[in-house]
Amino acid sequence: MNRVTILKIGLIVAVAIIGVRLFQIQIIDHEKYALAAESEHTRKFELLAERGNIYMLDGDSVTPVVMNETVWTVFVDPSYVGDKDKVQAELTKILGEKIFAKWDDVWSDLTKQYFEVAKNVSYDEITAMKSVNLKGVGQKASSRRVYPYGTFASQVLGFINAEGVGYGVEHALRNELAGTNGLLKTVADVNNIPLTIGDSNVRVPAIDGKNIALTIDENIQRATEKALEKSLKKEDISAVSAVVVNPNNGQVYAMANLPGFDPETYWKVSDPEVYKNRVLVDPYEAASVCKTFTFAAAIENGSIKPTDTYTNTGSTKVDDRTIQNARYSTQFGNITFQTALSNSLNTGSVEVLRRMGGGQINKSARNLLYDAYYNRFGLGKTTGIELYEVPGVVISPDEVQGNAVRYANMTFGQGMDITMIQTIAAFSSVINGGNYYTPTVIAGEVVQGKLVANDTKPPTRQTISSNTSATMRDMLVGVRGVVGKGNDLPGYRVGVKSGTAETYDEKGNYTSDRTIASLIGFGGADDGSLPDYVVMVRVEGDKLLWGSVDAEPIFTEISNFMLGYLKIKPKG
């Protein structure tokens, strides 16, 4: 076989091999290689959803209190930068403290094509940056939360950090606010820029988050915080809180805690306690405010009437303990239970419990009080409000600690831990005809600038009868005749109950050197209609504080504001 023949055979074999291979690639494995080729040019891009805004009510309209602002992240391409010294100097001059990268790290590897140097850069700063024409410097748009009112309602609005953990509405409603990111799968050029060509493009639009409207009214919230600020300026007052509720549907008009913080710079807070919404997450012994529930329970089951009497000597013995009235008490002898409530006599509430047990603080009496406190009024358990809350503690009579002494103390709010939101929800049912409404801070959704209100939910249960509720309203109006008499605007019907809670010293014993002052009350027209609002105030500090002295002025200022703001007509 000559050389030419060998070459011909070799050529034929090579062509055959190539043909077979091409057949395999183009016919047999066509789909495989087509997908591989497509993957070289196809990219997936996440389409970010816009986070929903948060609104408050402003009378009959809504106003935004948390919004989004477009900001930019600035990055450097070290491999493409022309003049490193110029880039470093100009960016430092324009962006200042927003630069978080160390320049030595940026320039340490000149083969890198992407290095973030600053975040949350404003439009004006981007414009200034572009004007100096920096080669190798780029920017990408993103969004950040803006809280235009600073510390206003900060514990209610809250925040979310980079890890998705936070407080307030921002955290509790994070799923509704966040929305759902979309997806764009398309051919991209060498610079990773999406192109519109290709029949296999995929586009799943992002679904923006809901714009949530709160039941909180901006004007009521502002008036509430203003009233609290005055108290916080007093010596030895460390924290003040207040909550205002519509007792006839459970909607929260205002929820305030001072001191507050700025959600935009939440990381600068030195004491994380300031993040707490004490209305929801700080149970305490609310003291004589709870006499409202003791008296309501006893009147409901027929154990007492307001005009019934008992003998007050200033103290009463329960097992091996002596329970005394507050030292300022001057009411002695044969007095009515209305007098006992009006003057907040501990002996009166203990006697009420005895009457519930047929003259003794027995298991039957304790069961009746526990059923009222825990099951009907919902004390010591979460209310179901949309924000994070804690339950507190109300000891059952079936427990060892649920003895006669503890239950005697519980009649005036000691020996139990409850939150302000539990207290105001229960109190609302006492004065609104007996209907317990689950508290709510969500009014609805804002669509195209208009409120689409949620349906009003019915009461979850009946706590007391309408007759008992009417009696309790009269009794609490009677208390107002002693506590803060004459401080209300004329022509209205206002009722209150104050409380002064002893706290614990370093040894775990009760001390009256440092107390927590509370006052809760309602207001409305003096025409036989149900009250229009309920206000609860809590004041604490490093001294002896009285509910009737330190919390009462705050209540009065908020109450008088509500009478005018709700346009309630005075009698006469």
Secondary structure by P-SEA (a helix, b strand, c coil): ccaaaaaaaaaaaaaaaaaaaaaaaaccaaaaaaaaaaaacbbbbbbbbbbbbbbbbcccccccccbbbbbbbbbbcccccccaaaaaaaaaaaccccccccccccccccccccccccccccaaaaaaaaaacccccccccbbbbbbccccccccccccccccccccccccccccccccbbbbbbcccccccccccccccbbbbbbbbccbbbbcccaaaaaaaaaaaaaaaaccccccccccccccccccccccccccccccccccccccccccccccccccccccccaaaaaaaaaaaaccccccbbbbbccccccccbbbbccccccccccccaaaaaaaccaaaaaaaaaaaacccccaaaaaaaaaaacccccccccccccccccbbbbbccccccccaaaaaaaaacccbbbcaaaaaaaaaaacccbbbbccccccccccccccccccccccccccccaaaaaaaaaaaaaaaaccccccccccbbbbbbbbbbbbbcccccccccbbbbbbbbcccccccccccbbbbbbbbcccbbbccccaaaaaaaaaaaaaaaacccccc
